[in-house]
Structure formats: C-alpha cells, structure tokens
Amino acid sequence: MNIVIVGDGKVGYTLADCLSKDGHDVTIVDNNKKALAKASETLDVLCVPGSGANVRTLLEAGVETADVVIAATTGDETNMVCAMMAKQLGAKYAIARVRDPDYTEGLTLLLNKLDIDQVINPERAAALEISRLLRFPFATDIESFAHGRVEMVGFRADAGDPVVGVPLSKLRGKIPSVQFSAVQRGNEALIPGGDFEIQSGDHVYATGDRDSVTRFFKLLGKDTNRVRSAMLIGGGHVTYYLARAIAGMGVKLKIVEINEDRCRSLSEKLEDVEVIQGDGTDSELLESENVRDQDALICLTDRDEENLIVGLYGLRAGVRKVIVKVNHLNTMDVLGDMGLGSVISPKQAAANGILRSVRALSQSKSAVIEKVYAILGGKVEASEFTALPGAGFLNVPLRDLNIKKGVLVTLIVRGRQCIIPFGGDHIESGDSVILTALEGTVANLEDAFDAAGAGK
C-alpha cells in the first residue's frame, strides 16, 4: 500500500520502520529537517519537508493517491485538519492521533463530521494497559486476545520457579496449560522451542486462557492478589483516563499533582478520588501520604527522569507494584534492567494501535488480523488472526506447514476451546490464531509458513 505518515516523532518513526519492513511504500512529512534526514538515512522511505496542514505539502507527498494517511504530529488540531484534508484530496483512509479528553469525548463528531476514519489516543491506550497490569502485581505487562479470553503475561523468572532449568517439552502435564511464547535473555529476544530451558532472570511471556494463566502463576507462588489502593504521581491525560478506567474496580486512588489548576480540574471531574497538590518527587510528601502502604505506585509525570526517581523510591519503600511511564522508547530496556519491570509508553501504545489498523486494511484472502502488539521493546510482535475459508494452510498438521524460524503458533482458539498446539494440531476456518514472531517476520498469517509447506 501507499502510506503517508505526517509527523516524524517517535510514533511516526516507529510506524515508518515497521510499515516499510512490511513492504509498503512509505512517505514521511515533517517540518523538522534533521528528523527527516535521520529517517532518510536509516529507513527505506521517502521524505517531504513541510507542514501536514498545508495543502501543497500534502499534494507533494501524494496523499491524493494514498491508501492510508496517518497524522501523528504532537498537535491534536494539526492532526485533525491533516486527516480531514487528506480525505478531501482523495486519500482512502485517514487516521489521526488525538490526545485531549475534550476531543475524545466528541469522538463520534470527529469521525462522522470531519470524515476521519479512525482516532488513536495514546494516553487512553496506555491507561487501559496500566489497568490490566493492576490485575497481576508481579507482571511486567499483559496483553489480551480473543475478546479477553486469552492473556499473554510477561514476568521475570526467579531461581526457585519450577519452570527454570527444565526443557519446555518436559513441562507438559506438570503445569497448567500455558505456552511460553517469548523470552528476553540479556539484550536478546528469543522465540523458544521444545528444547529451550528458561533461566533465572529471563523475562518470559506465558500465554493461555485466563483461568490457566491464573493457576500457573499461583503455582509459581506469584502474588495474584488484585491491587486495592494506588498512588498516581502526575495529573496529566494518562492519569485522568486511568482514574476513569478503574473507577469500578474497587481501587482507592490518590493523585499527587504539583499544578494547582490541574488539581482543581481533576477534583471536579473525578469522584471518590483524593487529589493532593504537591511535588511527587518530594520524599517527605510521599512518606506523609503513606506511600509504603499503597499496593501500587504509578509514575505518570511528563518527565522520564522524575518518573524514574519516584519509581526507584517506591521500590526501595517496598511498594509491591511500581509502574513507570516513559516518553523516550530507548529508555525502556534500561529501566527494566534497574528493576522497574512495568514500563509503559503511550507512544508505543499508539504505534501498536495504528500498526494493527494499517495491517487490517491490507488483508490477504487467508486471514484477518485482529490485534498486534510489540513486546520486548519492539523486538517481538504478538499477533491475533482469524483464519478465513480457502486458505492453503487450513486443516494441515502444523508439522507439515514448515513454520518459519523465529515464529511460534502460540495458541489456537476454536469456539470455547483454547488449544496449545503441537505438531499434530491444525488450523480450521474461523479459528483465532495467536502468533509470536521476531519483529518483521510476520505481517499476515500465511507469512508464518514457508510457501512449500502451506500448500501441502
């Protein structure tokens, strides 16, 4: 497809990287010539300098023949104008990144009256991701599939865990039905096979239906008690969306924000939430507000450095769940090495959502993509597909499909069954198929199989 990305920040660059690797023709538009120079040198893309709100610039970028235009600048208004103009000029599909809650509440108007096909809200997506993490305090991140029936949970393996040092093929029948779908060991991302052995310190993803996942972590002795109280540092958009998202979960919330106007606004908009004006990096304030007694400390200021400082303080204070928001994607691995396992990036959440939509628009005839998540710092992608009738890989034992290296058929959902597949299992029309693959390996379900194997 012909794709135009307006905005060459972290989100735009990440999208351009992924979509160009998928084989699409990508053009980037941005006012920042230095950013464009970097993209031109490192990515297989075309670059056009200028404003996304300028008709001449959009025409120079070729939006009139574009299959998809993605407006991902830092300005909501610029993104909305850009998406609207692109559709008027002939673009087939327009996506706008919109962050402000006031705009989000008028979403139907944005979509219908402005002729914008899709709105992506990074902060709301990040808030929903955090709300899932509150279910398992030990988890580094949680992704859901098959309408919430299947969960992929990241955790750190400890020396005493019964899965450490045992080939995965020998664990079948000894533990609840979960699939070990991806592992990070040091800086290396791995897709494990049957002879793989988990080591202490590995960052592991376990996938299965909700009940099996819960039983598995209870077997490991992980803390599966739900969070009942949380302190949120920072009163920005993510904080607002998170407070709304967990309003009915029985979590007692306390928000610390230094700006008086933000405090007043949050107090007016959020019921049953304690809002405190103060510096969230002040240890005396944190102690006076009994941070040690909180089940969770969630650091959501606009500065990565402040989130890091407060997060480390929470770890030393013994808070059982610490979540840190970052704006710079390249800091995520560093924070994980420092013990801050749960690191959330609104920019990564936005990129995941947009990538999923674009891939859905470029479907093959064999499957429909439902979800795609970038995990382990983007080194691995977890995707959910629905298999369609007539595909060459249907009803063929997996052992005969020549599954590509770096790809794992993680789970097959058939009706009410969640199947952890082995060589004799097969995919049927209508199945939800969850794949885990190294970045850039799989864009559609048929990409998981070598052509010779898929046709058998």
C-alpha positions, -999 to 999 in steps of 0.1 A, spaced: 0 0 0 9 37 -4 11 52 31 18 88 41 29 95 77 27 131 89 49 136 119 84 122 123 85 119 160 88 87 180 54 74 168 59 84 132 94 69 130 84 36 147 54 33 123 76 41 92 101 15 103 75 -13 108 54 -5 77 84 -2 53 96 -36 66 61 -49 58 67 -40 22 46 -8 20 56 24 1 60 49 30 63 87 27 71 109 58 61 145 61 76 168 88 88 203 94 120 191 112 146 186 85 170 169 110 144 143 118 138 138 81 175 134 74 177 107 101 147 88 86 161 91 51 194 77 62 181 48 83 148 38 67 136 28 32 111 57 29 106 90 10 108 123 30 89 155 22 96 186 43 67 208 53 35 211 74 9 184 74 -17 212 75 -5 226 42 -23 215 10 7 219 -12 28 198 11 2 171 12 -1 170 -26 37 168 -28 36 138 -5 10 122 -28 -20 120 -4 -44 121 -33 -33 85 -42 -26 73 -7 -42 42 7 -36 54 42 -27 88 57 -16 88 94 -15 122 111 8 117 141 22 151 149 23 165 185 -7 188 178 -43 174 180 -57 202 158 -30 198 132 -37 160 131 -74 165 127 -70 192 99 -44 170 82 -66 139 82 -97 158 71 -78 175 42 -62 142 31 -96 126 28 -109 156 8 -79 153 -15 -85 117 -22 -69 95 5 -88 63 10 -83 61 48 -72 87 74 -60 81 110 -55 110 134 -37 109 167 -58 129 192 -49 131 229 -71 157 246 -100 143 266 -123 171 254 -118 160 218 -120 123 227 -155 128 243 -167 142 210 -153 112 191 -184 104 171 -185 140 157 -148 138 148 -153 106 129 -185 115 111 -185 152 105 -148 156 98 -146 125 77 -118 110 98 -118 72 97 -101 65 130 -88 83 160 -59 70 181 -55 82 217 -20 72 231 -27 82 266 -60 64 268 -44 33 253 -16 35 279 -42 39 307 -60 8 297 -27 -11 296 -20 0 331 -54 -10 343 -47 -46 330 -14 -46 349 -32 -40 382 -47 -75 380 -13 -92 384 10 -70 405 41 -92 396 35 -89 358 57 -66 337 30 -63 310 -2 -80 300 -18 -83 265 -52 -97 259 -66 -117 229 -98 -134 217 -120 -108 233 -103 -110 267 -104 -148 270 -67 -152 264 -39 -133 281 -2 -130 274 16 -121 307 52 -110 310 71 -119 342 107 -123 355 117 -159 361 133 -165 396 157 -192 407 131 -212 426 105 -213 399 96 -249 389 99 -239 352 136 -229 355 162 -253 340 137 -277 325 132 -283 288 98 -268 279 88 -301 262 91 -319 296 68 -293 313 37 -305 295 12 -320 320 32 -308 350 20 -272 349 -13 -256 339 -19 -252 302 2 -222 292 25 -216 262 59 -199 268 57 -176 238 88 -153 240 118 -148 262 143 -119 266 177 -130 279 200 -100 283 196 -80 252 185 -110 230 149 -117 222 141 -154 217 112 -175 204 115 -207 225 113 -242 211 106 -275 229 142 -280 240 145 -244 254 153 -240 291 142 -209 310 169 -194 332 167 -173 363 165 -137 354 148 -143 320 119 -120 310 93 -146 300 59 -144 283 33 -170 293 1 -173 272 -32 -191 279 -68 -187 288 -74 -165 319 -80 -194 343 -49 -213 332 -28 -182 334 -40 -175 370 -34 -211 381 1 -211 366 12 -180 385 -3 -193 417 18 -225 412 49 -203 408 39 -185 440 35 -151 424 13 -125 440 -21 -128 422 -40 -105 447 -56 -76 429 -44 -41 437 -68 -23 461 -50 11 465 -28 31 443 -9 64 443 -6 82 410 22 108 405 13 134 379 -21 147 368 -19 146 330 -41 128 304 -30 93 313 -39 99 350 -73 111 340 -80 82 317 -67 57 342 -88 70 370 -119 67 347 -109 32 336 -105 17 371 -134 37 387 -155 5 391 -126 -18 401 -127 -10 438 -92 6 438 -88 35 462 -69 62 443 -47 91 455 -33 116 429 -3 138 436 0 168 411 21 199 416 -1 222 393 -30 239 412 -52 243 381 -48 206 372 -56 196 407 -88 216 407 -98 202 373 -92 166 384 -111 171 416 -141 184 396 -140 156 370 -132 126 392 -154 114 420 -141 94 450 -105 102 442 -82 121 466 -62 148 448 -32 163 466 -13 193 454 24 188 458 57 177 444 55 139 437 93 137 438 94 150 474 102 120 496 87 138 527 54 143 509 54 106 498 61 95 533 34 118 548 9 103 523 19 67 534 33 56 501 46 24 518 10 13 525 -1 16 488 -5 -15 468 7 3 437 28 34 428 22 47 392 45 74 380 29 94 352 46 128 350 57 143 317 94 139 326 110 104 323 137 114 349 111 122 376 92 90 369 125 71 373 134 87 406 100 82 421 97 47 408 130 37 423 120 53 456 88 32 456 108 0 450 130 8 480 100 17 501 86 -18 494 56 -9 472 46 -42 457 37 -28 422 56 1 406 46 13 371 66 39 353 56 59 322 83 68 297 82 91 266 115 80 251 113 44 238 150 38 240 149 41 278 125 12 283 152 -16 284 174 5 308 146 9 333 139 -29 331 175 -36 340 171 -13 370 143 -34 384 114 -12 371 98 -41 352 65 -24 343 73 4 319 45 20 299 49 41 268 19 60 253 39 64 221 44 26 218 7 20 226 -2 45 198 21 28 173 7 -6 182 -29 6 176 -21 23 143 0 -6 130 -29 -30 138 -53 -9 118 -30 -5 88 -23 -42 86 -61 -49 88 -66 -27 58 -40 -47 38 -55 -81 44 -47 -112 24 -75 -135 15 -64 -161 40 -68 -143 74 -80 -111 91 -57 -95 116 -74 -87 149 -46 -74 171 -8 -68 170 14 -59 200 50 -50 200 67 -66 231 102 -68 245 110 -33 233 96 -40 198 119 -69 192 90 -94 191 54 -90 178 24 -109 191 -5 -110 167 -40 -124 166 -55 -135 132 -89 -150 122 -84 -177 96 -106 -174 65 -121 -202 43 -100 -214 14 -65 -207 29 -39 -232 19 -28 -238 55 -62 -250 67 -66 -285 81 -29 -292 76 -10 -306 106 14 -279 118 44 -302 115 37 -302 77 35 -264 73 72 -257 76 68 -229 102 94 -203 97 123 -198 121 115 -171 147 78 -178 146 56 -197 171 20 -207 167 12 -198 203 -25 -206 207 -55 -216 186 -89 -205 198 -117 -227 184 -152 -220 198 -148 -223 235 -115 -243 233 -81 -227 238 -56 -251 222 -19 -251 229 -9 -265 195 16 -293 189 27 -309 156 -5 -329 150 -28 -299 156 -42 -279 127 -59 -246 119 -96 -245 108 -116 -218 91 -128 -193 117 -101 -201 143 -84 -173 162 -47 -179 158 -22 -162 181 13 -159 167 45 -148 184 73 -138 160 105 -118 158 100 -83 145 94 -81 108 88 -118 103 50 -119 101 25 -93 86 -2 -118 77 -10 -153 89 4 -170 58 37 -153 64 43 -178 92 47 -207 68 71 -214 40 52 -214 7 61 -251 1 47 -262 34 15 -241 33 4 -257 1 7 -293 12 
